[in-house]
């Protein structure tokens, strides 16, 4: 705070002697408590002083107690940490005890501080804390820790006011009275099963006084670290600050004294950003918003933390940070305030199985003893980090027993074999469960309600999900199963029927049982078992029920279906269907039924249903008795109605059925009964058949007058065949149908009168042009190229038995050939692109062959398919007949060839001039020509430019990329078209004479190999284009001498000679040699720079090169 007591001219007279009040002092902030919870942390608090109306700027009354509310602890929250802080102005000593009342009204007297800190300035201040976790946790109250908390009996020094002699009041101690305060705060940390997401809670504590003076800025900082911030995470910061001034800050809010202070910032930065909100400006954050001298604030800081960050920097300050003892701020430069604890709640990057995607269920959620239920755990990692080494533990409550072998994870059996013990009991390992992609698992298993479980009992299951990177297992919701009393099913009925509907149950016949299981209750009955063992006279084929676990064993005639659920209601219930076969006569005898007793033998069968521990037997609803077996009687005297009683036909010469052909009919009569059968046969022949000859004469059968009739004897279990032949009438017309139906009648049983019919055959008396073929004489592989001359041949044979008259062959060409030349009398209509041949009559067995030539255009798109099909008609045929490509297995398909065409690029490149001097302009011209037979698509050209020799390169219509001239979007180049490209540049100013500047362009297009450019000035194909540099290597040499001791040169003086060479031409100098013959007057010669003295001559060999553009001459 800033103390004002007089106009500015008198201000400095009022400060006490000794050290400056401006400073950062007190206990630095350090980690006090840290929690990692599925929950949160809350803070509350209040002042314990009050100002008067006489001077609202001064806390002049000490309150005996004050209260504050906690509101946001969820219904299932449990306190894991509670910490009480209190602070005030020193009243001679530190008050280390307070009274503390929790949410249920319980008061704890003289709660002792575990630690206190003091600051001596402005009369002194103290700050204490106590761990009150046990007191709070044991007293949740009626609203689960929500409610009023109270602190009292705190001793602190107030600001004392005295009369000013003018009817008002003034501070007794003007320098300190506005700094007086007393306040308290409570921090609660809770965890909650319903909380979403893992949070880190950091409680940093300290007692720090901040102010700026002329010598030191009132700024300090510390870091909070140890978290891992996720994407879309939430974070909040709260603090307990004291003695903040409403009247100072930026923007200036001064109204007392008269002098505004525009440098009196008080701020808190979080990761470099000053916190603020609607009532807390960024430059006046500590402004007594809770009460005079008290700031309990909270800010959302989620947007100030980067994803993956693990630390945050807190910077707290008073003033503008600018200090100068020689030029102090006239307004003092800062505001004094204290900062107590800082509380950071931050979401943690972690797996999360607490959200809606993880749920435990039991279906149905109520059931009777011995019924079965399905328990499903759907777990989903909805966190921000993969869960490692995930394990699930679920112990079944008493009253539920695991069904062996029923465990499935995502539909798969994770435990081979029929495990007996619940694998989840000890923990089922699932490995890694990612938070993205495949982030869920479904675990299902079945359990049985124990027989002795009492109705009304609630069986509660709960799973626990653990992971290596979760501090503790995550509990799921509780799945509750309510045990009901057993339900009574209705009367179970079983009906039987013969599948052919004649009312007789004959050996070898199929029978169907339908068992109805009604459920008159208002809920489904689960865990029902259906059993039925069929009698020896039957063979079990199939048992079908909606749902359930079908464990039937047909080889043992045993039906066993478990885990059935019987739907409730008047329209509910369930039906089981059993399909069985009556054994044949031999099988019935083998089953113990004497051959003479089969007819009329009773076959009894009864099913049973087990539900809620009770066994119910089926009833035959067609009888008066209750609970009796379902019965049918075998019928086995005479039976000629089976599937082996039939009639067939065959054409003796094969192929089409034609006028004059001989047909053989066979009537087979099978008697599956146990008594011989006399069978009357009546078979009137169709009018299209002539004559009748029995191949196996029988005394009681006659075939004459267009009819076969008489008696045939069939032994019990035997078969008899009647075979006769007849001829198709010569006048039978094409397409007429012949089908023969015989009527049979068993003398012993007039009800058995089956009709047997031969397959329908159709008379063929017509020409047939279906073998018409069309071929194309290409290169033999079904591939052609533009410009090819194609030869088509069409062959039209008549494979029928009648002449084809007025035959016309047409061929509508699907492609615009460059030229079509018909042969064999064909006519080409260019308007319709159709060829036509009038072929006249073609006798049976005759054929006609025609053809034409077609020339492909010079340009055809690559891959073009030419599918061509001719059609032939005649007066007798109602529909045109398509030609067939005999080269394929498919019938009546068009004759197809594929055209293959390709672009072919030619690239020419010239250069001007062919010889150039340094500094000359150079122009390369590239011409790309397509001399192929298809368009060049997606044309691209590239040309590496020797930029070490050429500069100022301009690529017209393209770009220079990393020294390569590129034209990447040239589009298409038509056949015969060309594209001209130009690159301009300038030879560099200094180049070696004779240097060959060589480069070569490359052109490419879609689907073809790249092509190199060719220099048309040479005979060599696809060679680089070359330019020869002509330059001059010239130089100047100077020689200087210096007398090292100055003055006139005299004998004995030491002289220093320097030779300097400067290149002056357009070519660098290489392989330089300096030679300097010495006069005999020079003695004691010392050669430098690598020179050699030999025979009175100094030689320097210079590697070089020496360039004309070197900044300094070469000196030796």
KEDO-123320 format. One record per residue (C-alpha): x, y, z. Coordinates in steps of 0.1 Angstrom, whole numbers, plus 5000, padded with zeros to 4 digits. Example, Ala and Ser with C-alpha at 12.3 -4.5 7.8 and 13.67 -1.06 7.14 Angstrom:
% residues 2
512349555078/513749895071/
END
This chain:
% residues 1116
500050005000/501050364997/500750585028/499750945022/499551195051/500651535037/501151715005/504151604984/506351874998/506051725033/505951365023/509651285029/509451425064/507151155074/509150835065/510950685094/514650665096/516550355088/516150105060/513650165032/510250015034/510349914998/511549554993/510749194984/511149015017/509648735037/509448365031/509848264995/507148044979/507847674979/505847354974/503847285005/501347024993/500846824961/497946594951/497146394920/493446324922/490346254902/488846564918/489746924924/490747184950/488647474963/489447784983/487448015005/488048265032/487148615046/488448915065/488548935103/488649315104/486149585094/486449955086/484350235101/482150485084/484450755098/487250635076/486550345052/490250325043/491250185077/490449855093/489649985127/487549695142/488649345149/485849085144/485548805169/484948565139/483948545103/482548285080/482748185043/480947915022/482147605003/479747524976/481147304948/482146964964/480246694945/477846454963/480446174963/483446394971/485846284999/488246535014/491846425011/493446755021/492347065041/494647345050/493847655071/495747985067/495448305088/497348625088/497248975103/498949285117/501149205146/499649305180/502849245200/503048875192/502148615166/498748455173/499448085166/495947955175/492448015162/489047855166/487847675136/484247565129/483547305100/480547245078/478447035103/478847305130/481647125150/484047385165/487747305171/489147535198/492647665196/493747495164/497547515166/499647645136/502247415122/504247705110/504248085111/506148355093/506648725100/507549045081/508749345102/507949645081/505049885088/504549765123/504949385115/502749115101/502448745106/501148455085/500348095098/499047775085/497647445099/496847105084/493147045093/492546745070/491446515099/489046775114/487346855080/487246495066/485546355097/482746615096/481146625061/477846755073/474546725056/475846855022/479046665018/481546925030/479547205014/478347485038/479647755062/483247745076/484147985104/487348115119/487548325151/489648435181/492448585160/494448855177/495749125153/496549495156/493949735142/494350075126/493650335154/491750655146/491850965168/489951295165/491551545142/490051855162/487851945133/485051695138/486751425119/489351145126/492851075115/495250785119/497050775152/500050635133/499650775097/502450555083/500950225094/497250245102/496050185066/498149875064/496349685092/494349375083/493349025096/492048745074/491848375069/491548125040/490747755037/491947525009/490047195004/491246914981/488746644973/488546334951/485346204936/484445874918/482246084894/485046324886/486146344850/489846344844/493046334865/494246664880/497446774896/496947014926/499947224936/499747434968/502847664970/503047855002/505148155013/504648495029/506148765007/505949145009/506349334976/507049704970/509349914948/511550194960/514350404944/516950134949/515249794942/512249684921/509549504940/509449204917/510048834924/509248504906/509048134912/508147814892/505547554897/506547224881/505746864879/502546854858/501946734822/499346944805/497046774779/495346904748/492047074756/493047064793/491747294820/493847484846/493047744872/495147954896/494048094930/495848294956/495548444991/496848814990/496749075017/497049445022/496349524986/495149884980/491949974962/493150324956/496450254939/497250074907/497250114870/495050234855/495150494883/492250464907/493550724932/491050944950/493150974981/495551144981/495151394953/498251274936/497751004910/500450734907/500850604871/503750374880/502250204910/501549874892/500649564913/500449254891/500848874889/502148724856/501448364847/503848244820/504548604810/500848714808/499448944835/496248814849/493149024849/489349004848/486349244849/487049364885/490849304886/492849524861/496149374849/498049664866/495849674898/495349304906/495749334944/492849574951/490949444981/488149274961/487249024989/487349285017/489549575027/493149435027/492049085014/492248934979/491048574974/491048544936/490748274910/491648274873/491248034845/494747994830/494147704805/495047924775/498348024790/499847664792/501047494761/500147124755/502846904770/504147184793/505447064827/506147394845/504747744848/506448064859/504748294884/506048654884/504748894911/505549254913/504949604926/505849914905/507149944870/510449774876/512450094868/514650224897/517050504898/518350634931/519450964915/516051024900/513450854923/509850824913/508051124928/505050904937/507150624953/506950384923/505050094939/502349964963/503049744993/501149414994/501649055007/501148724988/500348405008/499648074992/499248014955/497047724944/497347574909/494847314897/495747164863/494446874842/497046594838/498046424806/496846074815/494645784805/491045824817/488545544822/486045754843/483945904815/480745784798/482545534775/483345304805/480345134819/479544804837/476144644830/474344324839/471544204816/468944134826/469144344858/466744114876/466443744876/465443434896/467743164910/469442944884/468843204857/471843334839/472843684832/475443854809/477844094825/479444344802/482344584809/482744844781/485945034789/487145324768/490245534773/488945884769/492046054783/494946214765/497645934769/497845564760/497145344790/500045104796/499744754811/496044774816/494444514839/490844464849/489744314882/486144214889/485143984918/481643844916/479443904947/478143614967/475143474949/476643484914/478743204900/480943244869/479943024839/483042834828/484442934794/482143224789/484743504790/485143704758/487244014750/486144194719/484443874709/487543664712/488343404739/491443524758/491743214779/491942884759/489942604773/486942584796/488442784825/486442724857/487543024879/486543374869/489743514852/488843864863/489043764899/492843784899/492944054872/492744014834/495644184815/494744374784/498044534775/498144884760/494845064754/495545374732/493645704737/493145744699/491945494673/491245154689/490745294723/487945064737/487644704748/484444504755/484644234781/481643994785/480943684805/478043504819/477143404854/474443204871/472343314901/472943064928/469942834937/469942944974/469943314967/467143494985/464543684965/464944064971/468644044975/470744294955/473944154940/476344444934/479344414910/482044664904/485144644883/488544814889/490744924859/494444974866/497245094844/500945134849/500645504843/497745564866/498445614903/495545404915/492845174900/489745344885/486545204899/483545164875/479945214883/478144954903/476044714883/473144584904/471244264899/467944224919/467043864927/463443774921/461443474931/461143194905/458543244877/456042974866/455942904828/452742814811/451842464799/454442344774/452842184743/454441964717/452841904682/453941674654/453241684617/454341494586/456141714561/454241604530/450941674545/449241334536/448641254573/450640934571/454040874588/455840634565/459340494568/461840734554/459541034557/460441364575/458441474606/458441814624/457941874661/456942214673/457342274711/455642594724/456942734758/454543014769/455543284795/452443444810/454443664833/455244034830/459043974826/461243744806/462443414821/466143364815/468543074820/466042814806/467242474794/465342264768/465941884765/464441624743/465641264735/464041134704/462840764702/464940504683/462440514653/463640864645/466941024633/467441374646/468341614618/468041964633/466842144664/466242524661/465442784687/465743164688/468843234708/470343004734/473442784735/472642484713/474542174725/472441914707/473941584696/472241454665/474241134665/472741054700/469241174691/469641424719/468441784718/470042014744/469642384742/470642604772/470542974782/467143034765/465343354773/461543314772/459943654763/457043764785/453543864777/450443714760/452243734726/455543624741/456843274746/459243074725/458942784700/461542514695/461342324662/462741974657/463141814623/463641434622/463441154597/461540824603/464040544597/463540324567/462139974571/465539814576/466340084601/463140034620/463639664622/467239724635/465739964661/463739674675/460439694657/459439364641/458839384604/455239274608/454539534635/455739854617/452439954604/450540124632/453440114656/453140414681/456040654683/455940854716/458041154725/458041414753/460241724759/461241874792/462042234802/464142334832/463442684846/464242824880/465142474893/461842314882/461442054854/458342084832/457241814807/455541884774/451841794767/450141664736/447441934730/445541704706/444541464734/442441504765/445141404789/447441654806/451241604806/451141314781/453641234754/453041334718/452241034696/452040934660/451640594644/453840454616/452040384583/453940114564/451439874545/451940004509/453640334500/454340434464/454340804470/457940854479/460541054459/461840744442/458640704423/459440904392/459540934354/462441024331/463041084293/466041064271/466741134234/468540824221/470741004196/471541294219/471541664209/468341844200/465041664200/464141664163/461341524143/461841154138/464041114169/463340814193/462640904229/462940654257/460640694288/461240524321/458640494348/459940384382/457540274409/459140244444/457140074472/458640184506/455840004525/456039664542/453539494519/453539414482/451739664460/449639614429/449839944410/447640044380/449540254355/447840494330/450140694306/448440874277/451040974251/451141334238/449941384202/453541464190/454641104197/454040814174/454340444181/455140274215/457439974221/457939824255/461639744261/460739524291/457539344283/455239264313/452139044309/449839294325/451039604306/450139714271/451340014250/449140074221/446640324207/448640614221/448540494257/450440284281/448340114308/448039804330/449139654363/452639624377/453539434409/456039594433/457439394462/457639544497/460639774498/461239704461/461239904428/459939824393/460740004361/458640034330/460740134299/459240214265/460240404234/458340624210/459140854180/458741224175/456241294147/457841404114/455541704113/456441834148/456942204146/459942394160/459442494196/456642254204/456942104240/456741734247/455941624283/454541294294/452441244326/451640904340/449040834367/449640564392/447140404417/447840154445/445139894445/445439844483/445140214490/443040414466/444240734484/447740674469/447440814433/450740984426/451341144392/454841124377/455941354349/458941344326/460941654320/459641884293/461641864260/461342114232/461242014195/463942164173/463142214137/464742524125/467942674110/470542774136/473043054130/474343064165/477842944155/478543274136/482043384144/484043694137/487843724139/490344014132/493643934116/495944174136/499344114149/498143804167/498043944202/494844144200/496844464199/497044714170/498745044165/497445364148/497645324110/497344944110/495244774083/492944524099/491344234082/488044104096/486543764086/482943664095/481843304092/478143214091/477342844093/473842694095/474042424122/470342364122/468142114104/466142354082/467342594055/467942964066/466343184039/466843554032/469943564054/471243924060/474444004078/475044354093/478044494111/477544834127/481144954133/481645124167/484745304156/485445564129/488145394109/490145594084/489045364056/486645064054/486844834023/484044564022/484744234004/482543943993/479744163981/479444374012/478144734011/479445004034/477145294044/479445564056/476445764070/475545494095/479045334096/477444994089/478444704066/475644484051/475844154032/472743984016/473743624019/470643464005/469743104016/472042874036/471042504037/471542294068/475242224072/476242494048/478142814056/479143154041/482243354049/482643724042/485043994053/486244354051/489344554057/489644864080/492445114084/493145274118/493545654118/497145784124/496045904158/494245694183/494345734221/496345464238/494345184253/491345244230/489244914228/487544844196/484744594203/482944484171/480044244167/478044144136/474444034137/472743784113/469043744105/466943514085/463243484076/462843194101/464543354131/462643604152/465743774167/469043864152/471943634162/475243794174/478643684163/481043524187/484843584192/486143224190/489343334207/487643374241/485743144264/482843374266/479843304244/478443554219/480943824229/482244104206/485544064188/487844304206/491244444200/493244714219/495045004202/498345084216/499745434209/502445644225/503945984224/507546004212/509546314221/512446464201/514346734220/516746964201/518847224219/520947504204/523147774219/524048114207/526948194204/528847874199/531948054211/531748334237/533748574257/533348644294/530448884298/528748784265/524948714265/524048354259/520748214246/519747844247/516747734226/515047404233/512547264209/510446964219/508546784191/506046494195/506646264165/504745974181/501145864175/499545984207/499446314227/502146374252/500446444285/501846634315/504846744295/507746864316/511246994307/514247044329/517747184320/520647204345/522247544340/526047554347/525647854371/529447844379/529947984344/526648164337/524848434357/521748644353/519748344342/516248404329/513948104322/511248224299/507848074309/509547864336/511647894368/515147844379/515147614409/518447514425/520347584393/517947394371/515647554346/512247394349/509047394330/506747184351/503347274337/503547254299/500247054296/499746844265/501646824232/499746704202/501046464176/503346654153/503346964174/506347124189/507047354219/509847614219/511547714252/514247974258/516848024286/518948344286/521948424307/525348594307/528848434308/530548534340/533248804337/536148584344/536348234329/539148004319/540048014282/538847704264/536347624291/533447414276/530047514290/528047194284/524547114294/521646894283/517946924287/515546644296/511846614285/509346384301/505646304297/503146074314/503745714306/506945744285/510645734293/512446074296/514246194265/517646384265/518146684242/520346654211/522746924197/521746944160/525147094152/526846754158/526446414142/526346244176/522746164188/521446294221/524646474229/524946784252/524947124237/528347294241/529647654242/533447724242/534748024262/537448234247/539248454272/542648624277/545148584306/547148904310/548949054339/551249324352/554349284375/555949544397/558949534419/559749754449/562749784472/562949924507/566050004527/565149864561/567250114581/566050414560/568250674545/570650634516/571450284504/574950204516/577049894516/575949664544/572349784544/569649524544/567249564515/563749414512/562449344477/558749284469/557349154436/553649214430/551549054402/548049154393/545948964367/544349204342/542648994316/539348784315/540948454325/542548344357/546248284358/547447934366/550747754370/552548084377/556348094381/558248404394/561948424385/564248694397/568048684388/570048844415/572949084408/576248984424/576249284447/573449134468/574648894495/573248714525/569948664507/566948534527/564048424505/560448434518/557048304507/558347964497/560848084471/564147894463/567548044456/569647844432/572647964411/571948324417/568248304407/565148304430/562148104418/558648104432/556147844419/552547974426/549747714426/547147984418/544848054403/545148424404/541948594393/541648944378/538949024403/541148944433/541049244456/544849254462/547849164440/549848844445/553048954464/556248754471/
END
